[in-house]
């Protein structure tokens, strides 16, 4: 199997709204179990487990088994490929905002 680039894996993992919600719940805690994530989510435990697997493969969460439970925690460095990608395009937006600022000044003076 061909290994996807890290940014592809992160974007693919976060593209699904349910998976983003699962990730957000993991991020908002120190550690959380599948059972805790399932409670009140309206999603089956199997589906939560699949979403966590995808998030883990993308480097966004890590797991820690303890007895019969597995605890999940967020891996902030997993978002680095996305942050790097966005940072690369920040130059584009800086230029656009600078141009907009100049245009607005011109319009204001007319």
Backbone atoms as SQL, in Angstrom:
CREATE TABLE atoms (id INTEGER PRIMARY KEY, chain TEXT, resi INTEGER, resn TEXT, atom TEXT, x REAL, y REAL, z REAL);
INSERT INTO atoms VALUES
  (1, 'A', 1, 'UNK', 'N', 0.837, -1.183, 0.000),
  (2, 'A', 1, 'UNK', 'CA', 0.000, 0.000, 0.000),
  (3, 'A', 1, 'UNK', 'C', 0.880, 1.245, 0.000),
  (4, 'A', 2, 'UNK', 'N', 0.505, 2.235, -0.769),
  (5, 'A', 2, 'UNK', 'CA', 1.251, 3.489, -0.838),
  (6, 'A', 2, 'UNK', 'C', 0.901, 4.331, 0.387),
  (7, 'A', 3, 'UNK', 'N', 1.920, 4.838, 1.068),
  (8, 'A', 3, 'UNK', 'CA', 1.727, 5.670, 2.249),
  (9, 'A', 3, 'UNK', 'C', 1.326, 7.076, 1.810),
  (10, 'A', 4, 'UNK', 'N', 0.228, 7.574, 2.346),
  (11, 'A', 4, 'UNK', 'CA', -0.235, 8.923, 2.022),
  (12, 'A', 4, 'UNK', 'C', 0.674, 9.943, 2.704),
  (13, 'A', 5, 'UNK', 'N', 0.802, 11.099, 2.074),
  (14, 'A', 5, 'UNK', 'CA', 1.551, 12.186, 2.683),
  (15, 'A', 5, 'UNK', 'C', 0.845, 12.579, 3.979),
  (16, 'A', 6, 'UNK', 'N', 1.591, 13.020, 5.001),
  (17, 'A', 6, 'UNK', 'CA', 0.968, 13.366, 6.285),
  (18, 'A', 6, 'UNK', 'C', -0.180, 14.367, 6.158),
  (19, 'A', 7, 'UNK', 'N', -0.034, 15.373, 5.302),
  (20, 'A', 7, 'UNK', 'CA', -1.109, 16.360, 5.169),
  (21, 'A', 7, 'UNK', 'C', -2.362, 15.705, 4.604),
  (22, 'A', 8, 'UNK', 'N', -2.195, 14.754, 3.684),
  (23, 'A', 8, 'UNK', 'CA', -3.358, 14.062, 3.118),
  (24, 'A', 8, 'UNK', 'C', -4.095, 13.278, 4.195),
  (25, 'A', 9, 'UNK', 'N', -3.343, 12.583, 5.032),
  (26, 'A', 9, 'UNK', 'CA', -3.949, 11.780, 6.100),
  (27, 'A', 9, 'UNK', 'C', -4.689, 12.675, 7.098),
  (28, 'A', 10, 'UNK', 'N', -4.096, 13.799, 7.459),
  (29, 'A', 10, 'UNK', 'CA', -4.728, 14.709, 8.414),
  (30, 'A', 10, 'UNK', 'C', -5.990, 15.307, 7.815),
  (31, 'A', 11, 'UNK', 'N', -5.921, 15.774, 6.577),
  (32, 'A', 11, 'UNK', 'CA', -7.100, 16.368, 5.943),
  (33, 'A', 11, 'UNK', 'C', -8.210, 15.338, 5.759),
  (34, 'A', 12, 'UNK', 'N', -7.840, 14.149, 5.352),
  (35, 'A', 12, 'UNK', 'CA', -8.829, 13.086, 5.172),
  (36, 'A', 12, 'UNK', 'C', -9.479, 12.751, 6.511),
  (37, 'A', 13, 'UNK', 'N', -8.671, 12.679, 7.556),
  (38, 'A', 13, 'UNK', 'CA', -9.204, 12.353, 8.883),
  (39, 'A', 13, 'UNK', 'C', -10.164, 13.428, 9.378),
  (40, 'A', 14, 'UNK', 'N', -9.857, 14.676, 9.131),
  (41, 'A', 14, 'UNK', 'CA', -10.683, 15.768, 9.641),
  (42, 'A', 14, 'UNK', 'C', -11.799, 16.180, 8.686),
  (43, 'A', 15, 'UNK', 'N', -11.869, 15.557, 7.516),
  (44, 'A', 15, 'UNK', 'CA', -12.906, 15.899, 6.544),
  (45, 'A', 15, 'UNK', 'C', -14.296, 15.448, 6.991),
  (46, 'A', 16, 'UNK', 'N', -14.352, 14.395, 7.778),
  (47, 'A', 16, 'UNK', 'CA', -15.634, 13.846, 8.221),
  (48, 'A', 16, 'UNK', 'C', -16.135, 14.611, 9.449),
  (49, 'A', 17, 'UNK', 'N', -17.358, 15.147, 9.412),
  (50, 'A', 17, 'UNK', 'CA', -17.858, 15.946, 10.541),
  (51, 'A', 17, 'UNK', 'C', -17.984, 15.150, 11.849),
  (52, 'A', 18, 'UNK', 'N', -18.374, 13.884, 11.768),
  (53, 'A', 18, 'UNK', 'CA', -18.461, 13.077, 12.987),
  (54, 'A', 18, 'UNK', 'C', -17.081, 12.856, 13.575),
  (55, 'A', 19, 'UNK', 'N', -16.099, 12.613, 12.702),
  (56, 'A', 19, 'UNK', 'CA', -14.728, 12.397, 13.174),
  (57, 'A', 19, 'UNK', 'C', -14.172, 13.671, 13.792),
  (58, 'A', 20, 'UNK', 'N', -14.503, 14.820, 13.209),
  (59, 'A', 20, 'UNK', 'CA', -14.062, 16.092, 13.801),
  (60, 'A', 20, 'UNK', 'C', -14.670, 16.263, 15.193),
  (61, 'A', 21, 'UNK', 'N', -15.935, 15.867, 15.348),
  (62, 'A', 21, 'UNK', 'CA', -16.585, 15.970, 16.656),
  (63, 'A', 21, 'UNK', 'C', -15.910, 15.041, 17.669),
  (64, 'A', 22, 'UNK', 'N', -15.564, 13.837, 17.234),
  (65, 'A', 22, 'UNK', 'CA', -14.847, 12.899, 18.110),
  (66, 'A', 22, 'UNK', 'C', -13.503, 13.499, 18.499),
  (67, 'A', 23, 'UNK', 'N', -12.783, 14.022, 17.519),
  (68, 'A', 23, 'UNK', 'CA', -11.480, 14.634, 17.783),
  (69, 'A', 23, 'UNK', 'C', -11.624, 15.795, 18.763),
  (70, 'A', 24, 'UNK', 'N', -12.643, 16.613, 18.577),
  (71, 'A', 24, 'UNK', 'CA', -12.866, 17.754, 19.474),
  (72, 'A', 24, 'UNK', 'C', -13.095, 17.285, 20.905),
  (73, 'A', 25, 'UNK', 'N', -13.848, 16.203, 21.059),
  (74, 'A', 25, 'UNK', 'CA', -14.081, 15.670, 22.414),
  (75, 'A', 25, 'UNK', 'C', -12.786, 15.136, 23.011),
  (76, 'A', 26, 'UNK', 'N', -11.962, 14.492, 22.206),
  (77, 'A', 26, 'UNK', 'CA', -10.677, 13.993, 22.706),
  (78, 'A', 26, 'UNK', 'C', -9.799, 15.177, 23.112),
  (79, 'A', 27, 'UNK', 'N', -9.768, 16.197, 22.283),
  (80, 'A', 27, 'UNK', 'CA', -8.946, 17.384, 22.555),
  (81, 'A', 27, 'UNK', 'C', -9.379, 18.073, 23.852),
  (82, 'A', 28, 'UNK', 'N', -10.669, 18.033, 24.147),
  (83, 'A', 28, 'UNK', 'CA', -11.185, 18.764, 25.315),
  (84, 'A', 28, 'UNK', 'C', -10.951, 18.034, 26.644),
  (85, 'A', 29, 'UNK', 'N', -10.303, 16.860, 26.594),
  (86, 'A', 29, 'UNK', 'CA', -10.029, 16.102, 27.816),
  (87, 'A', 29, 'UNK', 'C', -8.555, 15.721, 27.858),
  (88, 'A', 30, 'UNK', 'N', -8.110, 15.296, 29.033),
  (89, 'A', 30, 'UNK', 'CA', -6.748, 14.760, 29.122),
  (90, 'A', 30, 'UNK', 'C', -6.703, 13.393, 28.444),
  (91, 'A', 31, 'UNK', 'N', -7.642, 12.536, 28.823),
  (92, 'A', 31, 'UNK', 'CA', -7.781, 11.205, 28.234),
  (93, 'A', 31, 'UNK', 'C', -9.249, 10.818, 28.299),
  (94, 'A', 32, 'UNK', 'N', -9.673, 9.969, 27.341),
  (95, 'A', 32, 'UNK', 'CA', -11.072, 9.564, 27.288),
  (96, 'A', 32, 'UNK', 'C', -11.166, 8.171, 26.679),
  (97, 'A', 33, 'UNK', 'N', -12.139, 7.398, 27.129),
  (98, 'A', 33, 'UNK', 'CA', -12.336, 6.049, 26.601),
  (99, 'A', 33, 'UNK', 'C', -13.365, 6.055, 25.474),
  (100, 'A', 34, 'UNK', 'N', -13.410, 4.958, 24.735),
  (101, 'A', 34, 'UNK', 'CA', -14.410, 4.809, 23.672),
  (102, 'A', 34, 'UNK', 'C', -15.810, 4.877, 24.276),
  (103, 'A', 35, 'UNK', 'N', -15.990, 4.225, 25.428),
  (104, 'A', 35, 'UNK', 'CA', -17.308, 4.240, 26.073),
  (105, 'A', 35, 'UNK', 'C', -17.737, 5.661, 26.409),
  (106, 'A', 36, 'UNK', 'N', -16.816, 6.462, 26.927),
  (107, 'A', 36, 'UNK', 'CA', -17.132, 7.855, 27.246),
  (108, 'A', 36, 'UNK', 'C', -17.447, 8.653, 25.991),
  (109, 'A', 37, 'UNK', 'N', -16.710, 8.395, 24.920),
  (110, 'A', 37, 'UNK', 'CA', -16.972, 9.087, 23.656),
  (111, 'A', 37, 'UNK', 'C', -18.316, 8.683, 23.075),
  (112, 'A', 38, 'UNK', 'N', -18.686, 7.426, 23.261),
  (113, 'A', 38, 'UNK', 'CA', -19.938, 6.918, 22.713),
  (114, 'A', 38, 'UNK', 'C', -21.139, 7.493, 23.463),
  (115, 'A', 39, 'UNK', 'N', -21.016, 7.626, 24.773),
  (116, 'A', 39, 'UNK', 'CA', -22.119, 8.098, 25.610),
  (117, 'A', 39, 'UNK', 'C', -22.635, 9.460, 25.130),
  (118, 'A', 40, 'UNK', 'N', -23.911, 9.487, 24.773),
  (119, 'A', 40, 'UNK', 'CA', -24.560, 10.728, 24.365),
  (120, 'A', 40, 'UNK', 'C', -24.205, 11.228, 22.977),
  (121, 'A', 41, 'UNK', 'N', -23.426, 10.445, 22.214),
  (122, 'A', 41, 'UNK', 'CA', -22.994, 10.922, 20.898),
  (123, 'A', 41, 'UNK', 'C', -23.974, 10.574, 19.782),
  (124, 'A', 42, 'UNK', 'N', -24.809, 9.564, 20.023),
  (125, 'A', 42, 'UNK', 'CA', -25.707, 9.109, 18.965),
  (126, 'A', 42, 'UNK', 'C', -24.997, 8.269, 17.926),
  (127, 'A', 43, 'UNK', 'N', -23.772, 7.862, 18.209),
  (128, 'A', 43, 'UNK', 'CA', -22.947, 7.064, 17.301),
  (129, 'A', 43, 'UNK', 'C', -22.614, 5.759, 18.010),
  (130, 'A', 44, 'UNK', 'N', -22.575, 4.665, 17.279),
  (131, 'A', 44, 'UNK', 'CA', -22.283, 3.374, 17.901),
  (132, 'A', 44, 'UNK', 'C', -20.830, 3.302, 18.355),
  (133, 'A', 45, 'UNK', 'N', -20.587, 2.409, 19.296),
  (134, 'A', 45, 'UNK', 'CA', -19.230, 2.224, 19.802),
  (135, 'A', 45, 'UNK', 'C', -18.297, 1.761, 18.682),
  (136, 'A', 46, 'UNK', 'N', -18.800, 0.899, 17.797),
  (137, 'A', 46, 'UNK', 'CA', -17.992, 0.442, 16.667),
  (138, 'A', 46, 'UNK', 'C', -17.592, 1.586, 15.749),
  (139, 'A', 47, 'UNK', 'N', -18.534, 2.493, 15.494),
  (140, 'A', 47, 'UNK', 'CA', -18.239, 3.647, 14.635),
  (141, 'A', 47, 'UNK', 'C', -17.215, 4.566, 15.298),
  (142, 'A', 48, 'UNK', 'N', -17.377, 4.793, 16.605),
  (143, 'A', 48, 'UNK', 'CA', -16.407, 5.618, 17.333),
  (144, 'A', 48, 'UNK', 'C', -15.026, 4.994, 17.235),
  (145, 'A', 49, 'UNK', 'N', -14.952, 3.673, 17.404),
  (146, 'A', 49, 'UNK', 'CA', -13.661, 2.973, 17.315),
  (147, 'A', 49, 'UNK', 'C', -13.034, 3.149, 15.938),
  (148, 'A', 50, 'UNK', 'N', -13.846, 3.077, 14.893),
  (149, 'A', 50, 'UNK', 'CA', -13.331, 3.270, 13.525),
  (150, 'A', 50, 'UNK', 'C', -12.814, 4.703, 13.338),
  (151, 'A', 51, 'UNK', 'N', -13.557, 5.670, 13.852),
  (152, 'A', 51, 'UNK', 'CA', -13.111, 7.065, 13.750),
  (153, 'A', 51, 'UNK', 'C', -11.798, 7.266, 14.508),
  (154, 'A', 52, 'UNK', 'N', -11.692, 6.671, 15.676),
  (155, 'A', 52, 'UNK', 'CA', -10.449, 6.780, 16.444),
  (156, 'A', 52, 'UNK', 'C', -9.285, 6.124, 15.717),
  (157, 'A', 53, 'UNK', 'N', -9.539, 5.026, 15.045),
  (158, 'A', 53, 'UNK', 'CA', -8.483, 4.354, 14.277),
  (159, 'A', 53, 'UNK', 'C', -7.958, 5.281, 13.179),
  (160, 'A', 54, 'UNK', 'N', -8.864, 5.937, 12.478),
  (161, 'A', 54, 'UNK', 'CA', -8.463, 6.868, 11.422),
  (162, 'A', 54, 'UNK', 'C', -7.682, 8.036, 12.009),
  (163, 'A', 55, 'UNK', 'N', -8.159, 8.569, 13.120),
  (164, 'A', 55, 'UNK', 'CA', -7.452, 9.679, 13.774),
  (165, 'A', 55, 'UNK', 'C', -6.076, 9.247, 14.252),
  (166, 'A', 56, 'UNK', 'N', -5.980, 8.019, 14.747),
  (167, 'A', 56, 'UNK', 'CA', -4.692, 7.492, 15.202),
  (168, 'A', 56, 'UNK', 'C', -3.728, 7.327, 14.028),
  (169, 'A', 57, 'UNK', 'N', -4.210, 6.767, 12.919),
  (170, 'A', 57, 'UNK', 'CA', -3.364, 6.582, 11.740),
  (171, 'A', 57, 'UNK', 'C', -2.877, 7.914, 11.172),
  (172, 'A', 58, 'UNK', 'N', -3.665, 8.968, 11.363),
  (173, 'A', 58, 'UNK', 'CA', -3.277, 10.304, 10.898),
  (174, 'A', 58, 'UNK', 'C', -2.349, 10.996, 11.892),
  (175, 'A', 59, 'UNK', 'N', -2.110, 10.366, 13.044),
  (176, 'A', 59, 'UNK', 'CA', -1.226, 10.958, 14.045),
  (177, 'A', 59, 'UNK', 'C', -1.889, 11.989, 14.930),
  (178, 'A', 60, 'UNK', 'N', -3.224, 12.011, 14.933),
  (179, 'A', 60, 'UNK', 'CA', -3.949, 13.029, 15.697),
  (180, 'A', 60, 'UNK', 'C', -4.301, 12.594, 17.105),
  (181, 'A', 61, 'UNK', 'N', -4.351, 11.286, 17.350),
  (182, 'A', 61, 'UNK', 'CA', -4.605, 10.774, 18.697),
  (183, 'A', 61, 'UNK', 'C', -3.643, 9.629, 18.992),
  (184, 'A', 62, 'UNK', 'N', -3.437, 9.394, 20.263),
  (185, 'A', 62, 'UNK', 'CA', -2.637, 8.255, 20.732),
  (186, 'A', 62, 'UNK', 'C', -3.485, 7.489, 21.721),
  (187, 'A', 63, 'UNK', 'N', -3.156, 6.221, 21.895),
  (188, 'A', 63, 'UNK', 'CA', -3.915, 5.397, 22.834),
  (189, 'A', 63, 'UNK', 'C', -3.007, 4.846, 23.920),
  (190, 'A', 64, 'UNK', 'N', -3.638, 4.587, 25.063),
  (191, 'A', 64, 'UNK', 'CA', -2.928, 3.997, 26.192),
  (192, 'A', 64, 'UNK', 'C', -3.828, 2.927, 26.794),
  (193, 'A', 65, 'UNK', 'N', -3.488, 1.646, 26.559),
  (194, 'A', 65, 'UNK', 'CA', -4.302, 0.585, 27.155),
  (195, 'A', 65, 'UNK', 'C', -4.047, 0.478, 28.654),
  (196, 'A', 66, 'UNK', 'N', -5.111, 0.233, 29.386),
  (197, 'A', 66, 'UNK', 'CA', -5.003, 0.011, 30.831),
  (198, 'A', 66, 'UNK', 'C', -6.087, -1.001, 31.216),
  (199, 'A', 67, 'UNK', 'N', -5.658, -2.222, 31.466),
  (200, 'A', 67, 'UNK', 'CA', -6.619, -3.283, 31.748),
  (201, 'A', 67, 'UNK', 'C', -7.503, -3.527, 30.539),
  (202, 'A', 68, 'UNK', 'N', -8.806, -3.482, 30.762),
  (203, 'A', 68, 'UNK', 'CA', -9.756, -3.719, 29.666),
  (204, 'A', 68, 'UNK', 'C', -10.115, -2.446, 28.915),
  (205, 'A', 69, 'UNK', 'N', -9.638, -1.320, 29.393),
  (206, 'A', 69, 'UNK', 'CA', -9.969, -0.037, 28.764),
  (207, 'A', 69, 'UNK', 'C', -8.781, 0.486, 27.969),
  (208, 'A', 70, 'UNK', 'N', -9.112, 1.283, 26.968),
  (209, 'A', 70, 'UNK', 'CA', -8.095, 1.998, 26.197),
  (210, 'A', 70, 'UNK', 'C', -8.421, 3.480, 26.307),
  (211, 'A', 71, 'UNK', 'N', -7.441, 4.243, 26.704),
  (212, 'A', 71, 'UNK', 'CA', -7.617, 5.685, 26.858),
  (213, 'A', 71, 'UNK', 'C', -6.983, 6.397, 25.663),
  (214, 'A', 72, 'UNK', 'N', -7.704, 7.394, 25.164),
  (215, 'A', 72, 'UNK', 'CA', -7.232, 8.165, 24.015),
  (216, 'A', 72, 'UNK', 'C', -6.930, 9.587, 24.447),
  (217, 'A', 73, 'UNK', 'N', -5.881, 10.136, 23.873),
  (218, 'A', 73, 'UNK', 'CA', -5.510, 11.527, 24.128),
  (219, 'A', 73, 'UNK', 'C', -5.116, 12.170, 22.794),
  (220, 'A', 74, 'UNK', 'N', -5.246, 13.465, 22.742),
  (221, 'A', 74, 'UNK', 'CA', -4.889, 14.205, 21.528),
  (222, 'A', 74, 'UNK', 'C', -3.375, 14.281, 21.400),
  (223, 'A', 75, 'UNK', 'N', -2.913, 14.273, 20.179),
  (224, 'A', 75, 'UNK', 'CA', -1.499, 14.456, 19.853),
  (225, 'A', 75, 'UNK', 'C', -1.375, 15.781, 19.087),
  (226, 'A', 76, 'UNK', 'N', -1.116, 16.885, 19.798),
  (227, 'A', 76, 'UNK', 'CA', -1.085, 18.194, 19.145),
  (228, 'A', 76, 'UNK', 'C', -0.122, 18.260, 17.953),
  (229, 'A', 77, 'UNK', 'N', 1.026, 17.550, 18.054),
  (230, 'A', 77, 'UNK', 'CA', 1.978, 17.594, 16.940),
  (231, 'A', 77, 'UNK', 'C', 1.415, 16.942, 15.678),
  (232, 'A', 78, 'UNK', 'N', 0.325, 16.186, 15.825),
  (233, 'A', 78, 'UNK', 'CA', -0.325, 15.590, 14.659),
  (234, 'A', 78, 'UNK', 'C', -0.916, 16.630, 13.718),
  (235, 'A', 79, 'UNK', 'N', -1.195, 17.805, 14.255),
  (236, 'A', 79, 'UNK', 'CA', -1.740, 18.889, 13.427),
  (237, 'A', 79, 'UNK', 'C', -0.650, 19.682, 12.706),
  (238, 'A', 80, 'UNK', 'N', 0.614, 19.370, 12.978),
  (239, 'A', 80, 'UNK', 'CA', 1.723, 20.119, 12.378),
  (240, 'A', 80, 'UNK', 'C', 1.683, 20.140, 10.845),
  (241, 'A', 81, 'UNK', 'N', 1.407, 19.015, 10.167),
  (242, 'A', 81, 'UNK', 'CA', 1.351, 19.091, 8.707),
  (243, 'A', 81, 'UNK', 'C', 0.289, 20.069, 8.208),
  (244, 'A', 82, 'UNK', 'N', -0.846, 20.128, 8.890),
  (245, 'A', 82, 'UNK', 'CA', -1.909, 21.058, 8.506),
  (246, 'A', 82, 'UNK', 'C', -1.478, 22.499, 8.781),
  (247, 'A', 83, 'UNK', 'N', -0.874, 22.728, 9.946),
  (248, 'A', 83, 'UNK', 'CA', -0.394, 24.077, 10.283),
  (249, 'A', 83, 'UNK', 'C', 0.681, 24.528, 9.305),
  (250, 'A', 84, 'UNK', 'N', 1.590, 23.620, 8.941),
  (251, 'A', 84, 'UNK', 'CA', 2.639, 23.963, 7.974),
  (252, 'A', 84, 'UNK', 'C', 2.036, 24.314, 6.616),
  (253, 'A', 85, 'UNK', 'N', 1.058, 23.533, 6.204),
  (254, 'A', 85, 'UNK', 'CA', 0.411, 23.771, 4.912),
  (255, 'A', 85, 'UNK', 'C', -0.281, 25.129, 4.914),
  (256, 'A', 86, 'UNK', 'N', -0.998, 25.425, 6.004),
  (257, 'A', 86, 'UNK', 'CA', -1.690, 26.711, 6.098),
  (258, 'A', 86, 'UNK', 'C', -0.686, 27.860, 6.161),
  (259, 'A', 87, 'UNK', 'N', 0.415, 27.661, 6.871),
  (260, 'A', 87, 'UNK', 'CA', 1.436, 28.688, 6.980),
  (261, 'A', 87, 'UNK', 'C', 2.041, 28.999, 5.609),
  (262, 'A', 88, 'UNK', 'N', 2.217, 27.957, 4.803),
  (263, 'A', 88, 'UNK', 'CA', 2.752, 28.139, 3.453),
  (264, 'A', 88, 'UNK', 'C', 1.875, 29.107, 2.648),
  (265, 'A', 89, 'UNK', 'N', 0.582, 29.039, 2.834),
  (266, 'A', 89, 'UNK', 'CA', -0.339, 29.890, 2.088),
  (267, 'A', 89, 'UNK', 'C', -0.624, 31.220, 2.775),
  (268, 'A', 90, 'UNK', 'N', -0.072, 31.432, 3.965),
  (269, 'A', 90, 'UNK', 'CA', -0.313, 32.692, 4.660),
  (270, 'A', 90, 'UNK', 'C', 0.259, 33.868, 3.881),
  (271, 'A', 91, 'UNK', 'N', 1.333, 33.643, 3.139),
  (272, 'A', 91, 'UNK', 'CA', 1.913, 34.703, 2.309),
  (273, 'A', 91, 'UNK', 'C', 0.882, 35.181, 1.289),
  (274, 'A', 92, 'UNK', 'N', 0.174, 34.240, 0.708),
  (275, 'A', 92, 'UNK', 'CA', -0.888, 34.564, -0.248),
  (276, 'A', 92, 'UNK', 'C', -1.907, 35.490, 0.391),
  (277, 'A', 93, 'UNK', 'N', -2.371, 35.150, 1.604),
  (278, 'A', 93, 'UNK', 'CA', -3.394, 35.948, 2.265),
  (279, 'A', 93, 'UNK', 'C', -2.849, 37.282, 2.735),
  (280, 'A', 94, 'UNK', 'N', -1.598, 37.335, 3.201),
  (281, 'A', 94, 'UNK', 'CA', -1.007, 38.603, 3.621),
  (282, 'A', 94, 'UNK', 'C', -1.000, 39.590, 2.467),
  (283, 'A', 95, 'UNK', 'N', -0.584, 39.105, 1.293),
  (284, 'A', 95, 'UNK', 'CA', -0.561, 39.970, 0.114),
  (285, 'A', 95, 'UNK', 'C', -1.964, 40.450, -0.235),
  (286, 'A', 96, 'UNK', 'N', -2.927, 39.556, -0.178),
  (287, 'A', 96, 'UNK', 'CA', -4.308, 39.913, -0.517),
  (288, 'A', 96, 'UNK', 'C', -4.865, 40.932, 0.479),
  (289, 'A', 97, 'UNK', 'N', -4.607, 40.731, 1.770),
  (290, 'A', 97, 'UNK', 'CA', -5.097, 41.676, 2.770),
  (291, 'A', 97, 'UNK', 'C', -4.405, 43.022, 2.634),
  (292, 'A', 98, 'UNK', 'N', -3.135, 43.005, 2.303),
  (293, 'A', 98, 'UNK', 'CA', -2.416, 44.257, 2.096),
  (294, 'A', 98, 'UNK', 'C', -3.021, 45.011, 0.920),
  (295, 'A', 99, 'UNK', 'N', -3.290, 44.294, -0.176),
  (296, 'A', 99, 'UNK', 'CA', -3.920, 44.921, -1.340),
  (297, 'A', 99, 'UNK', 'C', -5.306, 45.458, -0.999),
  (298, 'A', 100, 'UNK', 'N', -6.060, 44.704, -0.213),
  (299, 'A', 100, 'UNK', 'CA', -7.392, 45.144, 0.191),
  (300, 'A', 100, 'UNK', 'C', -7.301, 46.406, 1.046),
  (301, 'A', 101, 'UNK', 'N', -6.336, 46.439, 1.960),
  (302, 'A', 101, 'UNK', 'CA', -6.151, 47.608, 2.820),
  (303, 'A', 101, 'UNK', 'C', -5.870, 48.844, 1.962),
  (304, 'A', 102, 'UNK', 'N', -4.994, 48.703, 0.979),
  (305, 'A', 102, 'UNK', 'CA', -4.676, 49.826, 0.092),
  (306, 'A', 102, 'UNK', 'C', -5.899, 50.253, -0.714),
  (307, 'A', 103, 'UNK', 'N', -6.656, 49.303, -1.213),
  (308, 'A', 103, 'UNK', 'CA', -7.860, 49.605, -1.988),
  (309, 'A', 103, 'UNK', 'C', -8.865, 50.360, -1.118),
  (310, 'A', 104, 'UNK', 'N', -9.049, 49.909, 0.116),
  (311, 'A', 104, 'UNK', 'CA', -9.990, 50.568, 1.005),
  (312, 'A', 104, 'UNK', 'C', -9.536, 51.999, 1.325),
  (313, 'A', 105, 'UNK', 'N', -8.232, 52.223, 1.453),
  (314, 'A', 105, 'UNK', 'CA', -7.715, 53.574, 1.675),
  (315, 'A', 105, 'UNK', 'C', -8.023, 54.464, 0.472),
  (316, 'A', 106, 'UNK', 'N', -7.805, 53.909, -0.727),
  (317, 'A', 106, 'UNK', 'CA', -8.096, 54.666, -1.947),
  (318, 'A', 106, 'UNK', 'C', -9.569, 55.016, -2.040),
  (319, 'A', 107, 'UNK', 'N', -10.418, 54.068, -1.750),
  (320, 'A', 107, 'UNK', 'CA', -11.858, 54.298, -1.816),
  (321, 'A', 107, 'UNK', 'C', -12.274, 55.340, -0.796),
  (322, 'A', 108, 'UNK', 'N', -11.680, 55.285, 0.392),
  (323, 'A', 108, 'UNK', 'CA', -12.013, 56.221, 1.456),
  (324, 'A', 108, 'UNK', 'C', -11.627, 57.651, 1.106),
  (325, 'A', 109, 'UNK', 'N', -10.543, 57.788, 0.329),
  (326, 'A', 109, 'UNK', 'CA', -10.067, 59.119, -0.041),
  (327, 'A', 109, 'UNK', 'C', -10.784, 59.689, -1.262),
  (328, 'A', 110, 'UNK', 'N', -11.512, 58.867, -1.965),
  (329, 'A', 110, 'UNK', 'CA', -12.227, 59.360, -3.162),
  (330, 'A', 110, 'UNK', 'C', -13.474, 60.113, -2.817);
